[in-house]
Amino acid sequence: MTANKVLWTPPADAKNRYRVGDFMNWLDRERGLDFADYPALWEWSTTDLAGFWGAVWDYFMVSAHTAPTAVLADAHMPGARWFPGARLNYAEHVLRMPGVANSTPMVFGVSQTRAQVTLTAADLREQVRRVRAGLVRLGVGEGDRVAAYLPNIPEAYVLLLATASLGAIFSSCAPEFGTRSVTDRWRQIEPKVLVAVDGYRYGDKPIDRRGEVAAIREALPSLQHTVTVSYLDGDAPDGWADLAAPTDEPLVFAPVPFDHPLYVLYSSGTTGLPKPIVHGHGGILLEHVKMLALHQDLGPGDRFFWFSTTGWMMWNYLVSAPAVGSAIVLFDGNPMVSAEPGRPAEADPAALWRMAGELGITYFGTSAPFLLACRKAGVVPRDLVGHTLRGLGSTGAPLPPEGFAWVYENVGADILLASLSGGTDVCTGFVGGSPLVPVYQGEISCRALGTRVEAYDPAGKPVVGELGELVITAPMPSMPVGFWGDEDGERYREAYFDVFPGVWRHGDWITITERGTCVITGRSDATLNRGGVRLGTAEFYSVVDGLPEVDDSVVVHLEDDEGGAGELLLFVVLAEGMELDDALRSRIARQLRVALSPRHVPDEIYQVRAVPRTLSGKKLEVPVKKILTGTPVDAAAARGALANPESLLAFEELSRARRRG
């Protein structure tokens, strides 16, 4: 791979400036382990798993009610056994908030529905204490499920921590999820209590969800109690006030086993019932403090923001930050408009950057599509964010080279940019950034500590400098405890271990360079393979979506069963006022021929109104491909899992037309 431009270089005193450097100095002092650089540290962390994760436990002073008998009792996958015998509680460690005074603001709730809510460390503990007691009054105990149909507001966070403190199990769906999407998830786990909003505002548009909540209640016979949060209509009766009523009950934490279920997250569910992925108290705690402190350099005094809804795993990642002493910023609303409660909304792609400056955010997390949208809109964040911002995270899709360049030209030359990739399956990133390594344009800076990521060729052999299947060859503590209801583990094995036995196959294409950086180029089940030239879709979109005439696109390759080149079909959403004419088709084809290869010029280009996306913003290449090859829409994609299910109709119509023709 040709060396890309270096955009950021660690300072000479990096080991004395960043938390990962302090960790290395601690290893030298306490363990007699001296590592010269990040690659040496990573190699040790992924070969001596017990040594590394035991050090993470000790360095972050994890407190166990009962001490573990080992670090890693069984390293086989699936089924690795971490910290057997340990009893601890995730919420206890989050609410410990190391290095933070009681009066320090720790939760900032910014909303387009109501005025800002700020909770100090003392406020947060008090709210969790009260809501924990409220849940007990509703009969919630260890192992019960509590469901949250809530936006990204402090109440959702308090409910998570209160639920976890009891050893009960939390599960959230963002209120933009439709009834079918919610019930597909929660029927599987049979929640006892539902906490739901009456509605919300997106920009200045009111969205009433009372009908959806009623339908969800009707579809979940396991529910014994429903608590309504009066969020849209502030004058309506507020069940949250009763749940969080004053009480003398103390805040105590149920000591649970390391792998006791903390929460259930879900796969996107685009082609069937969403997989209910169970994560454990201990695995999430260790993985998140490692990433937040050692990779993102967060600690006391920081203010951490990641744009997310409660339906995306990045929310679960964000809200762990107080465990390393960092405050969090929760945002609920339309990120591309300015809208204060009671005032008309205005288009404003700089709104979140302005918020970052006003709140003194030190780490700003978002998605690659958001950064590229800001680039297209001509936003210059450095004029808005002030001098506090020092880290920027991007995930959800590969960030192309032009996205990297835009950040360093328009956000700040000294910003540490981390392009992050992982998944709901592990509730973290397994490749990302580190303040100890350079940032190369268009490349993910490193593989994360404790995460043995490799690229495998079709024979299951690791390759360097070549495109391969992204696999994880050693266990991670945050790998799922299992899937809910999957008693024999068969669904879990089929999901990750059916191709390479004993090795986690994630389903992405990755290239690991000789210098240890990574490039992820899309899902391996959506690869463009024309004439033996394999190409990830991310490279394709980098070219097409970079054109000023194109707002969005999706590409699919329809293979030829007889071994021919098949058909490459491109669908584009054009900028306002643009039409797909022969001149634009030729321009798109020319750009792809020059940037990629003649084999990757589409056979046909179509204009569509919208690209189908999941509720977390990911393009649905595989369902589109299935629809175009004759699969009925409802069999190809679960509409409730889509942000824009109506977008599928254009592909259904084209499929019918192609069959007629």
C-alpha positions, 0 to 999 in steps of 0.5 A: 500500500502506498504511504499516505500523508501523515496528518498528525504526529505524537509529540516527543513527550507523549509518554508523559502527556497521555494516559496510555503513557502513564499506563506504560510507566505504571507497567514498568514500575509495577510489573517490570515491563518496559515497552518502547512503543505502541506496537510493542505494547500492542503485541504484548497485550494480544499475546499475554491476555492474562497479563494485559487484562489483569493489568487493566483491572489493577491500573483502573483499580476495579473493585470486586466484592469477591476477588477473581480466582484467575484472569482468563480461565479458558481462552477458547472461542466461543466460550472464553471465561474471564475473571471467574469468581469475581463479583462486581457491578458496572454501575458502581464503577461508573458512579465512582467517577474517579478524580471528580468532586461532587459539585462537578457537572458530569451530565449535560442534556442538550435537547431541542424539546426542552431546556438544557438539563445539567447534573453534577456528580452528586445529582447523578448519584442522587437520581440513580439512588431514587430511581433504583428505589422506584424500580424496587417498588415496581418489583424489579430485581436481579435478572428482570428486564427493564425496557427504555423507549427513550431519547438521548436524555439524562433520564435514559442514563439514570435508568440504565445505571439504576437498573444495573445497580440492581443486577436487572437487565437494561434494553433501550430502543430510540423513540424513532423506532416504529412499533414493529421494530421495537416489539421484534426486539423486546418480545424476545427478552420479555421486559417487566417494566417499560419507561417511555416518552410521550413524544419528542421534537426533531428540530421544531417538528413535534413527534407524538409517540403515545400511539406507539407506546400503547401498541408496544404495551399491547404487544408485550404481555410480560409488562407489569408496569409502564412509566411515562416520561412527560417530555413532549407535553411538559404539562402532562402527568409525569410518571418519572416524578413518581419513579424518582420520588424522594426516598430514604433508601440507600444507593447500594449495588448488587454484586453480580458475576463478571459475565452477569447480563448488563444490557441487551443490544440488537443487531440491525435486524434488516433481514430478520429478527434482530439478534439479542446480543447480551453484554456482561457487567465486567466485560463492558467495564474493562473494555470501555475504561481501556478504550476511553482512557488509553485510546481516547485519553479521557479523564477528569476535566474532560467533556465527552460527546458522541452524537448517537441515539439510544438505539445505537451502541455508541450511546452505551459506549459514551455513557461509560465515560464517567467511569474514567472521570470524564463528563458526558454530553447527551444531545437529542434532536436534529444535528443539522438544524438549530432549534431551541424549544419554542423557536422555529428551526433553521438549517444549520450544519454547524449546530453541533460544532457550536454546541461543542464550543459553548459547552467546552467539549474536549472530545467530539464523536460523530459519524463519517457521513456527518463529517462529509456532510459538513465538508460539502456544506462548507462548515469550518468548525475551528471558528466555533469549537474554541481551544478545548477540543483536542480529540475527534472520533468518527465511526459508522462507516469508513472515513475516506481520505478527503474526510481526514483532510477536511478535519485537519484543514477545518477543525484543527491541525492539532486535533487527534483524529481517530477513525474507529470501527467495531460493532454492536457485537463487541460494544466497542471499537477494535481498531481506532486511534492512539495518541502514541501513533501518527495519523495517516490520511485515509487510514485507521491508526492502529489495532486496539490494545487487547484486540488481536485483529488480523486479515485472513485470506480465503484459506484462513491465513493471516496476510499483511498489505493485502485485502482480507476478512477481518477476524479476531483470533484471541478472545476479548472480555466484551465479546457477547455473553451470548444471545438471549434465548440461545440456550445451546449457543448455536445462533452465536456460533453461526453468527461469528465462528462458522467460517473459521472455527475458533476465530471470530469472523466479523464480516468486514474487509480489512487491509492491515499495512506493514506499519500497523495501520488499517483500512476497512473497505466495507462489508465482505458480503457486499464486495464488488468483484469484477473480473477478479478485482475485489473492491470494498464499497467504501472506496466506491462511495469515496469517489461517487459521494465526493462529486458535488452533484451527488448527495448519496449513493448505493452500489450493488454487484449482481453476480453472473451464475455462469462466471461472467462479470455480472452487472454493477448497478449504481443508484444516486441521490442527487443534490437539489435541482440536479437531474441524472442526464447523459453528461452526469452519467459520463462524469461519474463513469469517468471519475470511477474509471480514473480513481478505481478501474475500468472494471468498476464503471457501472453498467447502469446508473439510476437516480433514486429519492433516497438510499435505504439506511438502518436507524443508525445510518448504515447503507443497506447494500445486501437487502437492495441486492436481494430485492433486485434479484427477486426477493420480496421486499418484506423478506429482504428487509425488516421495514421497522429496522429502516430509517426510511422504509419507503426508499425500498419501493424504487428498487422493488419497481426496478426489479419488476421492470427488469423481469418484464424487460 
